[in-house]
Amino acid sequence: METSLPISFKHLLLPDRFAAPTPVQDLYPKRVRDLNFSDVEKMYLQQGIKEFNTVQTQVFDKVYESRDSVFIGAPSGCGLL
């Protein structure tokens, strides 16, 4: 026997249908050697990556210090190298 349970949507918050993009800031690229995490620095340097691109630089500190799940998207070919 199935039981129906009423659910209130009174305090439901929905995301904007098309959220505004975050403007890309004019920042100096974050250098891999500034991570202060030798194993990670070694991994990037072995792949020839010495600094992060514009988007990575802008979001790195916030994401690195967070335990939250995140999605960071930038269209391919957007010119952010």
mmCIF file of the N, C-alpha and C atoms, coordinates in Angstrom:
data_MODEL
# 
_entry.id   MODEL 
# 
loop_
_atom_site.group_PDB 
_atom_site.id 
_atom_site.type_symbol 
_atom_site.label_atom_id 
_atom_site.label_alt_id 
_atom_site.label_comp_id 
_atom_site.label_asym_id 
_atom_site.label_entity_id 
_atom_site.label_seq_id 
_atom_site.pdbx_PDB_ins_code 
_atom_site.Cartn_x 
_atom_site.Cartn_y 
_atom_site.Cartn_z 
_atom_site.occupancy 
_atom_site.B_iso_or_equiv 
_atom_site.pdbx_formal_charge 
_atom_site.auth_seq_id 
_atom_site.auth_comp_id 
_atom_site.auth_asym_id 
_atom_site.auth_atom_id 
_atom_site.pdbx_PDB_model_num 
ATOM 1   N N  . MET A 1 1  ? 0.841  -1.170 0.000   1.00 0.00 ? 1  MET A N  1 
ATOM 2   C CA . MET A 1 1  ? 0.000  0.000  0.000   1.00 0.00 ? 1  MET A CA 1 
ATOM 3   C C  . MET A 1 1  ? 0.891  1.240  0.000   1.00 0.00 ? 1  MET A C  1 
ATOM 4   N N  . GLU A 1 2  ? 0.696  2.132  -0.958  1.00 0.00 ? 2  GLU A N  1 
ATOM 5   C CA . GLU A 1 2  ? 1.475  3.359  -1.046  1.00 0.00 ? 2  GLU A CA 1 
ATOM 6   C C  . GLU A 1 2  ? 0.828  4.458  -0.217  1.00 0.00 ? 2  GLU A C  1 
ATOM 7   N N  . THR A 1 3  ? 1.672  5.265  0.388   1.00 0.00 ? 3  THR A N  1 
ATOM 8   C CA . THR A 1 3  ? 1.188  6.372  1.189   1.00 0.00 ? 3  THR A CA 1 
ATOM 9   C C  . THR A 1 3  ? 1.674  7.674  0.572   1.00 0.00 ? 3  THR A C  1 
ATOM 10  N N  . SER A 1 4  ? 0.796  8.626  0.447   1.00 0.00 ? 4  SER A N  1 
ATOM 11  C CA . SER A 1 4  ? 1.178  9.936  -0.063  1.00 0.00 ? 4  SER A CA 1 
ATOM 12  C C  . SER A 1 4  ? 1.628  10.808 1.096   1.00 0.00 ? 4  SER A C  1 
ATOM 13  N N  . LEU A 1 5  ? 2.689  11.554 0.860   1.00 0.00 ? 5  LEU A N  1 
ATOM 14  C CA . LEU A 1 5  ? 3.225  12.436 1.881   1.00 0.00 ? 5  LEU A CA 1 
ATOM 15  C C  . LEU A 1 5  ? 3.297  13.840 1.304   1.00 0.00 ? 5  LEU A C  1 
ATOM 16  N N  . PRO A 1 6  ? 2.624  14.811 1.921   1.00 0.00 ? 6  PRO A N  1 
ATOM 17  C CA . PRO A 1 6  ? 2.667  16.165 1.379   1.00 0.00 ? 6  PRO A CA 1 
ATOM 18  C C  . PRO A 1 6  ? 4.054  16.785 1.557   1.00 0.00 ? 6  PRO A C  1 
ATOM 19  N N  . ILE A 1 7  ? 4.500  17.504 0.533   1.00 0.00 ? 7  ILE A N  1 
ATOM 20  C CA . ILE A 1 7  ? 5.789  18.187 0.569   1.00 0.00 ? 7  ILE A CA 1 
ATOM 21  C C  . ILE A 1 7  ? 5.551  19.659 0.299   1.00 0.00 ? 7  ILE A C  1 
ATOM 22  N N  . SER A 1 8  ? 6.117  20.500 1.149   1.00 0.00 ? 8  SER A N  1 
ATOM 23  C CA . SER A 1 8  ? 5.956  21.940 0.984   1.00 0.00 ? 8  SER A CA 1 
ATOM 24  C C  . SER A 1 8  ? 7.125  22.503 0.176   1.00 0.00 ? 8  SER A C  1 
ATOM 25  N N  . PHE A 1 9  ? 6.802  23.316 -0.807  1.00 0.00 ? 9  PHE A N  1 
ATOM 26  C CA . PHE A 1 9  ? 7.826  23.999 -1.600  1.00 0.00 ? 9  PHE A CA 1 
ATOM 27  C C  . PHE A 1 9  ? 7.899  25.477 -1.230  1.00 0.00 ? 9  PHE A C  1 
ATOM 28  N N  . LYS A 1 10 ? 7.370  25.820 -0.082  1.00 0.00 ? 10 LYS A N  1 
ATOM 29  C CA . LYS A 1 10 ? 7.292  27.207 0.354   1.00 0.00 ? 10 LYS A CA 1 
ATOM 30  C C  . LYS A 1 10 ? 8.672  27.874 0.409   1.00 0.00 ? 10 LYS A C  1 
ATOM 31  N N  . HIS A 1 11 ? 9.675  27.166 0.871   1.00 0.00 ? 11 HIS A N  1 
ATOM 32  C CA . HIS A 1 11 ? 11.010 27.756 1.036   1.00 0.00 ? 11 HIS A CA 1 
ATOM 33  C C  . HIS A 1 11 ? 12.020 27.218 0.005   1.00 0.00 ? 11 HIS A C  1 
ATOM 34  N N  . LEU A 1 12 ? 11.525 26.651 -1.068  1.00 0.00 ? 12 LEU A N  1 
ATOM 35  C CA . LEU A 1 12 ? 12.390 26.108 -2.104  1.00 0.00 ? 12 LEU A CA 1 
ATOM 36  C C  . LEU A 1 12 ? 13.052 27.239 -2.881  1.00 0.00 ? 12 LEU A C  1 
ATOM 37  N N  . LEU A 1 13 ? 14.357 27.171 -3.014  1.00 0.00 ? 13 LEU A N  1 
ATOM 38  C CA . LEU A 1 13 ? 15.118 28.154 -3.783  1.00 0.00 ? 13 LEU A CA 1 
ATOM 39  C C  . LEU A 1 13 ? 15.638 27.478 -5.041  1.00 0.00 ? 13 LEU A C  1 
ATOM 40  N N  . LEU A 1 14 ? 15.258 27.992 -6.170  1.00 0.00 ? 14 LEU A N  1 
ATOM 41  C CA . LEU A 1 14 ? 15.716 27.459 -7.443  1.00 0.00 ? 14 LEU A CA 1 
ATOM 42  C C  . LEU A 1 14 ? 16.789 28.363 -8.029  1.00 0.00 ? 14 LEU A C  1 
ATOM 43  N N  . PRO A 1 15 ? 17.772 27.797 -8.734  1.00 0.00 ? 15 PRO A N  1 
ATOM 44  C CA . PRO A 1 15 ? 18.792 28.646 -9.365  1.00 0.00 ? 15 PRO A CA 1 
ATOM 45  C C  . PRO A 1 15 ? 18.171 29.451 -10.498 1.00 0.00 ? 15 PRO A C  1 
ATOM 46  N N  . ASP A 1 16 ? 18.818 30.560 -10.808 1.00 0.00 ? 16 ASP A N  1 
ATOM 47  C CA . ASP A 1 16 ? 18.386 31.341 -11.967 1.00 0.00 ? 16 ASP A CA 1 
ATOM 48  C C  . ASP A 1 16 ? 18.472 30.459 -13.210 1.00 0.00 ? 16 ASP A C  1 
ATOM 49  N N  . ARG A 1 17 ? 17.561 30.682 -14.123 1.00 0.00 ? 17 ARG A N  1 
ATOM 50  C CA . ARG A 1 17 ? 17.562 29.859 -15.333 1.00 0.00 ? 17 ARG A CA 1 
ATOM 51  C C  . ARG A 1 17 ? 18.888 29.992 -16.088 1.00 0.00 ? 17 ARG A C  1 
ATOM 52  N N  . PHE A 1 18 ? 19.353 31.187 -16.222 1.00 0.00 ? 18 PHE A N  1 
ATOM 53  C CA . PHE A 1 18 ? 20.648 31.430 -16.850 1.00 0.00 ? 18 PHE A CA 1 
ATOM 54  C C  . PHE A 1 18 ? 21.443 32.341 -15.920 1.00 0.00 ? 18 PHE A C  1 
ATOM 55  N N  . ALA A 1 19 ? 22.233 31.740 -15.058 1.00 0.00 ? 19 ALA A N  1 
ATOM 56  C CA . ALA A 1 19 ? 23.010 32.522 -14.102 1.00 0.00 ? 19 ALA A CA 1 
ATOM 57  C C  . ALA A 1 19 ? 24.025 33.396 -14.837 1.00 0.00 ? 19 ALA A C  1 
ATOM 58  N N  . ALA A 1 20 ? 24.241 34.572 -14.296 1.00 0.00 ? 20 ALA A N  1 
ATOM 59  C CA . ALA A 1 20 ? 25.205 35.498 -14.895 1.00 0.00 ? 20 ALA A CA 1 
ATOM 60  C C  . ALA A 1 20 ? 26.616 34.940 -14.753 1.00 0.00 ? 20 ALA A C  1 
ATOM 61  N N  . PRO A 1 21 ? 27.428 35.015 -15.796 1.00 0.00 ? 21 PRO A N  1 
ATOM 62  C CA . PRO A 1 21 ? 28.806 34.532 -15.678 1.00 0.00 ? 21 PRO A CA 1 
ATOM 63  C C  . PRO A 1 21 ? 29.628 35.451 -14.781 1.00 0.00 ? 21 PRO A C  1 
ATOM 64  N N  . THR A 1 22 ? 30.615 34.879 -14.156 1.00 0.00 ? 22 THR A N  1 
ATOM 65  C CA . THR A 1 22 ? 31.535 35.657 -13.332 1.00 0.00 ? 22 THR A CA 1 
ATOM 66  C C  . THR A 1 22 ? 32.549 36.306 -14.263 1.00 0.00 ? 22 THR A C  1 
ATOM 67  N N  . PRO A 1 23 ? 32.732 37.611 -14.162 1.00 0.00 ? 23 PRO A N  1 
ATOM 68  C CA . PRO A 1 23 ? 33.723 38.257 -15.027 1.00 0.00 ? 23 PRO A CA 1 
ATOM 69  C C  . PRO A 1 23 ? 35.129 37.720 -14.744 1.00 0.00 ? 23 PRO A C  1 
ATOM 70  N N  . VAL A 1 24 ? 35.912 37.538 -15.781 1.00 0.00 ? 24 VAL A N  1 
ATOM 71  C CA . VAL A 1 24 ? 37.294 37.103 -15.622 1.00 0.00 ? 24 VAL A CA 1 
ATOM 72  C C  . VAL A 1 24 ? 38.122 38.316 -15.239 1.00 0.00 ? 24 VAL A C  1 
ATOM 73  N N  . GLN A 1 25 ? 38.829 38.183 -14.124 1.00 0.00 ? 25 GLN A N  1 
ATOM 74  C CA . GLN A 1 25 ? 39.631 39.295 -13.619 1.00 0.00 ? 25 GLN A CA 1 
ATOM 75  C C  . GLN A 1 25 ? 41.010 39.303 -14.268 1.00 0.00 ? 25 GLN A C  1 
ATOM 76  N N  . ASP A 1 26 ? 41.617 40.460 -14.292 1.00 0.00 ? 26 ASP A N  1 
ATOM 77  C CA . ASP A 1 26 ? 42.960 40.613 -14.842 1.00 0.00 ? 26 ASP A CA 1 
ATOM 78  C C  . ASP A 1 26 ? 43.963 40.350 -13.721 1.00 0.00 ? 26 ASP A C  1 
ATOM 79  N N  . LEU A 1 27 ? 44.392 39.106 -13.600 1.00 0.00 ? 27 LEU A N  1 
ATOM 80  C CA . LEU A 1 27 ? 45.296 38.693 -12.525 1.00 0.00 ? 27 LEU A CA 1 
ATOM 81  C C  . LEU A 1 27 ? 46.597 38.157 -13.103 1.00 0.00 ? 27 LEU A C  1 
ATOM 82  N N  . TYR A 1 28 ? 47.664 38.256 -12.318 1.00 0.00 ? 28 TYR A N  1 
ATOM 83  C CA . TYR A 1 28 ? 48.908 37.590 -12.708 1.00 0.00 ? 28 TYR A CA 1 
ATOM 84  C C  . TYR A 1 28 ? 48.681 36.088 -12.580 1.00 0.00 ? 28 TYR A C  1 
ATOM 85  N N  . PRO A 1 29 ? 49.175 35.294 -13.527 1.00 0.00 ? 29 PRO A N  1 
ATOM 86  C CA . PRO A 1 29 ? 48.972 33.848 -13.444 1.00 0.00 ? 29 PRO A CA 1 
ATOM 87  C C  . PRO A 1 29 ? 49.549 33.264 -12.152 1.00 0.00 ? 29 PRO A C  1 
ATOM 88  N N  . LYS A 1 30 ? 48.817 32.356 -11.539 1.00 0.00 ? 30 LYS A N  1 
ATOM 89  C CA . LYS A 1 30 ? 49.292 31.677 -10.335 1.00 0.00 ? 30 LYS A CA 1 
ATOM 90  C C  . LYS A 1 30 ? 50.360 30.674 -10.759 1.00 0.00 ? 30 LYS A C  1 
ATOM 91  N N  . ARG A 1 31 ? 51.496 30.727 -10.088 1.00 0.00 ? 31 ARG A N  1 
ATOM 92  C CA . ARG A 1 31 ? 52.599 29.821 -10.417 1.00 0.00 ? 31 ARG A CA 1 
ATOM 93  C C  . ARG A 1 31 ? 52.469 28.517 -9.646  1.00 0.00 ? 31 ARG A C  1 
ATOM 94  N N  . VAL A 1 32 ? 52.786 27.425 -10.296 1.00 0.00 ? 32 VAL A N  1 
ATOM 95  C CA . VAL A 1 32 ? 52.719 26.111 -9.669  1.00 0.00 ? 32 VAL A CA 1 
ATOM 96  C C  . VAL A 1 32 ? 53.622 26.057 -8.445  1.00 0.00 ? 32 VAL A C  1 
ATOM 97  N N  . ARG A 1 33 ? 54.776 26.678 -8.507  1.00 0.00 ? 33 ARG A N  1 
ATOM 98  C CA . ARG A 1 33 ? 55.709 26.611 -7.373  1.00 0.00 ? 33 ARG A CA 1 
ATOM 99  C C  . ARG A 1 33 ? 55.198 27.343 -6.133  1.00 0.00 ? 33 ARG A C  1 
ATOM 100 N N  . ASP A 1 34 ? 54.140 28.148 -6.289  1.00 0.00 ? 34 ASP A N  1 
ATOM 101 C CA . ASP A 1 34 ? 53.560 28.853 -5.145  1.00 0.00 ? 34 ASP A CA 1 
ATOM 102 C C  . ASP A 1 34 ? 52.506 28.028 -4.401  1.00 0.00 ? 34 ASP A C  1 
ATOM 103 N N  . LEU A 1 35 ? 52.281 26.792 -4.821  1.00 0.00 ? 35 LEU A N  1 
ATOM 104 C CA . LEU A 1 35 ? 51.265 25.953 -4.184  1.00 0.00 ? 35 LEU A CA 1 
ATOM 105 C C  . LEU A 1 35 ? 51.668 25.499 -2.781  1.00 0.00 ? 35 LEU A C  1 
ATOM 106 N N  . ASN A 1 36 ? 52.963 25.419 -2.526  1.00 0.00 ? 36 ASN A N  1 
ATOM 107 C CA . ASN A 1 36 ? 53.470 24.936 -1.241  1.00 0.00 ? 36 ASN A CA 1 
ATOM 108 C C  . ASN A 1 36 ? 52.975 23.520 -0.942  1.00 0.00 ? 36 ASN A C  1 
ATOM 109 N N  . PHE A 1 37 ? 52.926 22.687 -1.960  1.00 0.00 ? 37 PHE A N  1 
ATOM 110 C CA . PHE A 1 37 ? 52.506 21.294 -1.841  1.00 0.00 ? 37 PHE A CA 1 
ATOM 111 C C  . PHE A 1 37 ? 53.385 20.535 -2.826  1.00 0.00 ? 37 PHE A C  1 
ATOM 112 N N  . SER A 1 38 ? 54.527 20.061 -2.345  1.00 0.00 ? 38 SER A N  1 
ATOM 113 C CA . SER A 1 38 ? 55.578 19.549 -3.227  1.00 0.00 ? 38 SER A CA 1 
ATOM 114 C C  . SER A 1 38 ? 55.130 18.430 -4.160  1.00 0.00 ? 38 SER A C  1 
ATOM 115 N N  . ASP A 1 39 ? 54.284 17.505 -3.690  1.00 0.00 ? 39 ASP A N  1 
ATOM 116 C CA . ASP A 1 39 ? 53.848 16.399 -4.557  1.00 0.00 ? 39 ASP A CA 1 
ATOM 117 C C  . ASP A 1 39 ? 53.031 16.908 -5.738  1.00 0.00 ? 39 ASP A C  1 
ATOM 118 N N  . VAL A 1 40 ? 52.157 17.870 -5.482  1.00 0.00 ? 40 VAL A N  1 
ATOM 119 C CA . VAL A 1 40 ? 51.330 18.429 -6.548  1.00 0.00 ? 40 VAL A CA 1 
ATOM 120 C C  . VAL A 1 40 ? 52.184 19.275 -7.488  1.00 0.00 ? 40 VAL A C  1 
ATOM 121 N N  . GLU A 1 41 ? 53.092 20.066 -6.924  1.00 0.00 ? 41 GLU A N  1 
ATOM 122 C CA . GLU A 1 41 ? 53.992 20.875 -7.746  1.00 0.00 ? 41 GLU A CA 1 
ATOM 123 C C  . GLU A 1 41 ? 54.778 19.967 -8.699  1.00 0.00 ? 41 GLU A C  1 
ATOM 124 N N  . LYS A 1 42 ? 55.295 18.872 -8.180  1.00 0.00 ? 42 LYS A N  1 
ATOM 125 C CA . LYS A 1 42 ? 56.077 17.935 -8.981  1.00 0.00 ? 42 LYS A CA 1 
ATOM 126 C C  . LYS A 1 42 ? 55.238 17.365 -10.119 1.00 0.00 ? 42 LYS A C  1 
ATOM 127 N N  . MET A 1 43 ? 53.971 17.020 -9.818  1.00 0.00 ? 43 MET A N  1 
ATOM 128 C CA . MET A 1 43 ? 53.083 16.454 -10.834 1.00 0.00 ? 43 MET A CA 1 
ATOM 129 C C  . MET A 1 43 ? 52.878 17.440 -11.988 1.00 0.00 ? 43 MET A C  1 
ATOM 130 N N  . TYR A 1 44 ? 52.600 18.699 -11.663 1.00 0.00 ? 44 TYR A N  1 
ATOM 131 C CA . TYR A 1 44 ? 52.389 19.708 -12.709 1.00 0.00 ? 44 TYR A CA 1 
ATOM 132 C C  . TYR A 1 44 ? 53.676 19.984 -13.474 1.00 0.00 ? 44 TYR A C  1 
ATOM 133 N N  . LEU A 1 45 ? 54.782 20.148 -12.760 1.00 0.00 ? 45 LEU A N  1 
ATOM 134 C CA . LEU A 1 45 ? 56.042 20.477 -13.417 1.00 0.00 ? 45 LEU A CA 1 
ATOM 135 C C  . LEU A 1 45 ? 56.506 19.349 -14.344 1.00 0.00 ? 45 LEU A C  1 
ATOM 136 N N  . GLN A 1 46 ? 56.225 18.097 -13.987 1.00 0.00 ? 46 GLN A N  1 
ATOM 137 C CA . GLN A 1 46 ? 56.578 16.974 -14.856 1.00 0.00 ? 46 GLN A CA 1 
ATOM 138 C C  . GLN A 1 46 ? 55.811 17.027 -16.177 1.00 0.00 ? 46 GLN A C  1 
ATOM 139 N N  . GLN A 1 47 ? 54.639 17.648 -16.154 1.00 0.00 ? 47 GLN A N  1 
ATOM 140 C CA . GLN A 1 47 ? 53.830 17.790 -17.374 1.00 0.00 ? 47 GLN A CA 1 
ATOM 141 C C  . GLN A 1 47 ? 54.144 19.092 -18.114 1.00 0.00 ? 47 GLN A C  1 
ATOM 142 N N  . GLY A 1 48 ? 55.129 19.842 -17.612 1.00 0.00 ? 48 GLY A N  1 
ATOM 143 C CA . GLY A 1 48 ? 55.529 21.081 -18.261 1.00 0.00 ? 48 GLY A CA 1 
ATOM 144 C C  . GLY A 1 48 ? 54.625 22.269 -17.935 1.00 0.00 ? 48 GLY A C  1 
ATOM 145 N N  . ILE A 1 49 ? 53.785 22.127 -16.913 1.00 0.00 ? 49 ILE A N  1 
ATOM 146 C CA . ILE A 1 49 ? 52.881 23.221 -16.520 1.00 0.00 ? 49 ILE A CA 1 
ATOM 147 C C  . ILE A 1 49 ? 53.551 24.005 -15.405 1.00 0.00 ? 49 ILE A C  1 
ATOM 148 N N  . LYS A 1 50 ? 53.871 25.270 -15.686 1.00 0.00 ? 50 LYS A N  1 
ATOM 149 C CA . LYS A 1 50 ? 54.554 26.114 -14.708 1.00 0.00 ? 50 LYS A CA 1 
ATOM 150 C C  . LYS A 1 50 ? 53.623 27.139 -14.067 1.00 0.00 ? 50 LYS A C  1 
ATOM 151 N N  . GLU A 1 51 ? 52.529 27.452 -14.752 1.00 0.00 ? 51 GLU A N  1 
ATOM 152 C CA . GLU A 1 51 ? 51.555 28.391 -14.195 1.00 0.00 ? 51 GLU A CA 1 
ATOM 153 C C  . GLU A 1 51 ? 50.162 28.037 -14.705 1.00 0.00 ? 51 GLU A C  1 
ATOM 154 N N  . PHE A 1 52 ? 49.161 28.516 -13.984 1.00 0.00 ? 52 PHE A N  1 
ATOM 155 C CA . PHE A 1 52 ? 47.770 28.228 -14.332 1.00 0.00 ? 52 PHE A CA 1 
ATOM 156 C C  . PHE A 1 52 ? 47.228 29.262 -15.303 1.00 0.00 ? 52 PHE A C  1 
ATOM 157 N N  . ASN A 1 53 ? 46.184 28.888 -16.041 1.00 0.00 ? 53 ASN A N  1 
ATOM 158 C CA . ASN A 1 53 ? 45.582 29.843 -16.972 1.00 0.00 ? 53 ASN A CA 1 
ATOM 159 C C  . ASN A 1 53 ? 44.721 30.845 -16.205 1.00 0.00 ? 53 ASN A C  1 
ATOM 160 N N  . THR A 1 54 ? 44.098 31.759 -16.909 1.00 0.00 ? 54 THR A N  1 
ATOM 161 C CA . THR A 1 54 ? 43.351 32.854 -16.291 1.00 0.00 ? 54 THR A CA 1 
ATOM 162 C C  . THR A 1 54 ? 42.213 32.360 -15.400 1.00 0.00 ? 54 THR A C  1 
ATOM 163 N N  . VAL A 1 55 ? 41.404 31.441 -15.900 1.00 0.00 ? 55 VAL A N  1 
ATOM 164 C CA . VAL A 1 55 ? 40.272 30.926 -15.123 1.00 0.00 ? 55 VAL A CA 1 
ATOM 165 C C  . VAL A 1 55 ? 40.778 30.143 -13.914 1.00 0.00 ? 55 VAL A C  1 
ATOM 166 N N  . GLN A 1 56 ? 41.759 29.285 -14.104 1.00 0.00 ? 56 GLN A N  1 
ATOM 167 C CA . GLN A 1 56 ? 42.310 28.506 -12.998 1.00 0.00 ? 56 GLN A CA 1 
ATOM 168 C C  . GLN A 1 56 ? 42.888 29.410 -11.921 1.00 0.00 ? 56 GLN A C  1 
ATOM 169 N N  . THR A 1 57 ? 43.587 30.461 -12.319 1.00 0.00 ? 57 THR A N  1 
ATOM 170 C CA . THR A 1 57 ? 44.160 31.403 -11.370 1.00 0.00 ? 57 THR A CA 1 
ATOM 171 C C  . THR A 1 57 ? 43.074 32.070 -10.540 1.00 0.00 ? 57 THR A C  1 
ATOM 172 N N  . GLN A 1 58 ? 41.988 32.464 -11.195 1.00 0.00 ? 58 GLN A N  1 
ATOM 173 C CA . GLN A 1 58 ? 40.917 33.182 -10.512 1.00 0.00 ? 58 GLN A CA 1 
ATOM 174 C C  . GLN A 1 58 ? 40.201 32.309 -9.479  1.00 0.00 ? 58 GLN A C  1 
ATOM 175 N N  . VAL A 1 59 ? 40.010 31.045 -9.763  1.00 0.00 ? 59 VAL A N  1 
ATOM 176 C CA . VAL A 1 59 ? 39.217 30.201 -8.869  1.00 0.00 ? 59 VAL A CA 1 
ATOM 177 C C  . VAL A 1 59 ? 40.057 29.344 -7.927  1.00 0.00 ? 59 VAL A C  1 
ATOM 178 N N  . PHE A 1 60 ? 41.349 29.250 -8.141  1.00 0.00 ? 60 PHE A N  1 
ATOM 179 C CA . PHE A 1 60 ? 42.167 28.275 -7.426  1.00 0.00 ? 60 PHE A CA 1 
ATOM 180 C C  . PHE A 1 60 ? 42.047 28.364 -5.911  1.00 0.00 ? 60 PHE A C  1 
ATOM 181 N N  . ASP A 1 61 ? 42.308 29.512 -5.327  1.00 0.00 ? 61 ASP A N  1 
ATOM 182 C CA . ASP A 1 61 ? 42.335 29.617 -3.867  1.00 0.00 ? 61 ASP A CA 1 
ATOM 183 C C  . ASP A 1 61 ? 40.994 29.252 -3.245  1.00 0.00 ? 61 ASP A C  1 
ATOM 184 N N  . LYS A 1 62 ? 39.921 29.728 -3.818  1.00 0.00 ? 62 LYS A N  1 
ATOM 185 C CA . LYS A 1 62 ? 38.584 29.440 -3.286  1.00 0.00 ? 62 LYS A CA 1 
ATOM 186 C C  . LYS A 1 62 ? 38.285 27.943 -3.353  1.00 0.00 ? 62 LYS A C  1 
ATOM 187 N N  . VAL A 1 63 ? 38.592 27.310 -4.458  1.00 0.00 ? 63 VAL A N  1 
ATOM 188 C CA . VAL A 1 63 ? 38.309 25.886 -4.633  1.00 0.00 ? 63 VAL A CA 1 
ATOM 189 C C  . VAL A 1 63 ? 39.263 25.040 -3.787  1.00 0.00 ? 63 VAL A C  1 
ATOM 190 N N  . TYR A 1 64 ? 40.530 25.394 -3.762  1.00 0.00 ? 64 TYR A N  1 
ATOM 191 C CA . TYR A 1 64 ? 41.550 24.621 -3.053  1.00 0.00 ? 64 TYR A CA 1 
ATOM 192 C C  . TYR A 1 64 ? 41.268 24.570 -1.555  1.00 0.00 ? 64 TYR A C  1 
ATOM 193 N N  . GLU A 1 65 ? 40.733 25.663 -1.016  1.00 0.00 ? 65 GLU A N  1 
ATOM 194 C CA . GLU A 1 65 ? 40.467 25.741 0.420   1.00 0.00 ? 65 GLU A CA 1 
ATOM 195 C C  . GLU A 1 65 ? 39.063 25.275 0.786   1.00 0.00 ? 65 GLU A C  1 
ATOM 196 N N  . SER A 1 66 ? 38.293 24.799 -0.166  1.00 0.00 ? 66 SER A N  1 
ATOM 197 C CA . SER A 1 66 ? 36.904 24.420 0.067   1.00 0.00 ? 66 SER A CA 1 
ATOM 198 C C  . SER A 1 66 ? 36.743 22.903 0.102   1.00 0.00 ? 66 SER A C  1 
ATOM 199 N N  . ARG A 1 67 ? 35.714 22.460 0.783   1.00 0.00 ? 67 ARG A N  1 
ATOM 200 C CA . ARG A 1 67 ? 35.354 21.044 0.780   1.00 0.00 ? 67 ARG A CA 1 
ATOM 201 C C  . ARG A 1 67 ? 34.080 20.827 -0.040  1.00 0.00 ? 67 ARG A C  1 
ATOM 202 N N  . ASP A 1 68 ? 33.592 21.893 -0.674  1.00 0.00 ? 68 ASP A N  1 
ATOM 203 C CA . ASP A 1 68 ? 32.374 21.822 -1.464  1.00 0.00 ? 68 ASP A CA 1 
ATOM 204 C C  . ASP A 1 68 ? 32.668 21.273 -2.863  1.00 0.00 ? 68 ASP A C  1 
ATOM 205 N N  . SER A 1 69 ? 31.669 20.653 -3.452  1.00 0.00 ? 69 SER A N  1 
ATOM 206 C CA . SER A 1 69 ? 31.779 20.231 -4.846  1.00 0.00 ? 69 SER A CA 1 
ATOM 207 C C  . SER A 1 69 ? 31.571 21.463 -5.715  1.00 0.00 ? 69 SER A C  1 
ATOM 208 N N  . VAL A 1 70 ? 32.314 21.560 -6.801  1.00 0.00 ? 70 VAL A N  1 
ATOM 209 C CA . VAL A 1 70 ? 32.196 22.725 -7.680  1.00 0.00 ? 70 VAL A CA 1 
ATOM 210 C C  . VAL A 1 70 ? 32.195 22.290 -9.135  1.00 0.00 ? 70 VAL A C  1 
ATOM 211 N N  . PHE A 1 71 ? 31.635 23.131 -9.967  1.00 0.00 ? 71 PHE A N  1 
ATOM 212 C CA . PHE A 1 71 ? 31.733 22.967 -11.417 1.00 0.00 ? 71 PHE A CA 1 
ATOM 213 C C  . PHE A 1 71 ? 32.258 24.282 -11.945 1.00 0.00 ? 71 PHE A C  1 
ATOM 214 N N  . ILE A 1 72 ? 33.338 24.222 -12.680 1.00 0.00 ? 72 ILE A N  1 
ATOM 215 C CA . ILE A 1 72 ? 33.925 25.406 -13.290 1.00 0.00 ? 72 ILE A CA 1 
ATOM 216 C C  . ILE A 1 72 ? 33.930 25.160 -14.788 1.00 0.00 ? 72 ILE A C  1 
ATOM 217 N N  . GLY A 1 73 ? 33.286 26.023 -15.508 1.00 0.00 ? 73 GLY A N  1 
ATOM 218 C CA . GLY A 1 73 ? 33.196 25.831 -16.939 1.00 0.00 ? 73 GLY A CA 1 
ATOM 219 C C  . GLY A 1 73 ? 33.678 27.042 -17.715 1.00 0.00 ? 73 GLY A C  1 
ATOM 220 N N  . ALA A 1 74 ? 34.414 26.785 -18.754 1.00 0.00 ? 74 ALA A N  1 
ATOM 221 C CA . ALA A 1 74 ? 34.825 27.829 -19.691 1.00 0.00 ? 74 ALA A CA 1 
ATOM 222 C C  . ALA A 1 74 ? 34.782 27.190 -21.070 1.00 0.00 ? 74 ALA A C  1 
ATOM 223 N N  . PRO A 1 75 ? 34.136 27.839 -22.021 1.00 0.00 ? 75 PRO A N  1 
ATOM 224 C CA . PRO A 1 75 ? 34.018 27.238 -23.352 1.00 0.00 ? 75 PRO A CA 1 
ATOM 225 C C  . PRO A 1 75 ? 35.379 27.044 -24.016 1.00 0.00 ? 75 PRO A C  1 
ATOM 226 N N  . SER A 1 76 ? 35.514 25.931 -24.715 1.00 0.00 ? 76 SER A N  1 
ATOM 227 C CA . SER A 1 76 ? 36.773 25.707 -25.426 1.00 0.00 ? 76 SER A CA 1 
ATOM 228 C C  . SER A 1 76 ? 36.905 26.774 -26.503 1.00 0.00 ? 76 SER A C  1 
ATOM 229 N N  . GLY A 1 77 ? 38.116 27.187 -26.734 1.00 0.00 ? 77 GLY A N  1 
ATOM 230 C CA . GLY A 1 77 ? 38.358 28.209 -27.729 1.00 0.00 ? 77 GLY A CA 1 
ATOM 231 C C  . GLY A 1 77 ? 37.990 29.615 -27.283 1.00 0.00 ? 77 GLY A C  1 
ATOM 232 N N  . CYS A 1 78 ? 37.833 29.802 -25.964 1.00 0.00 ? 78 CYS A N  1 
ATOM 233 C CA . CYS A 1 78 ? 37.440 31.128 -25.482 1.00 0.00 ? 78 CYS A CA 1 
ATOM 234 C C  . CYS A 1 78 ? 38.623 32.070 -25.379 1.00 0.00 ? 78 CYS A C  1 
ATOM 235 N N  . GLY A 1 79 ? 39.826 31.562 -25.652 1.00 0.00 ? 79 GLY A N  1 
ATOM 236 C CA . GLY A 1 79 ? 41.004 32.416 -25.627 1.00 0.00 ? 79 GLY A CA 1 
ATOM 237 C C  . GLY A 1 79 ? 41.625 32.554 -24.266 1.00 0.00 ? 79 GLY A C  1 
ATOM 238 N N  . LEU A 1 80 ? 41.176 31.790 -23.283 1.00 0.00 ? 80 LEU A N  1 
ATOM 239 C CA . LEU A 1 80 ? 41.746 31.863 -21.942 1.00 0.00 ? 80 LEU A CA 1 
ATOM 240 C C  . LEU A 1 80 ? 42.794 30.767 -21.798 1.00 0.00 ? 80 LEU A C  1 
ATOM 241 N N  . LEU A 1 81 ? 44.009 31.098 -22.085 1.00 0.00 ? 81 LEU A N  1 
ATOM 242 C CA . LEU A 1 81 ? 45.078 30.095 -22.017 1.00 0.00 ? 81 LEU A CA 1 
ATOM 243 C C  . LEU A 1 81 ? 45.886 30.231 -20.778 1.00 0.00 ? 81 LEU A C  1 
# 
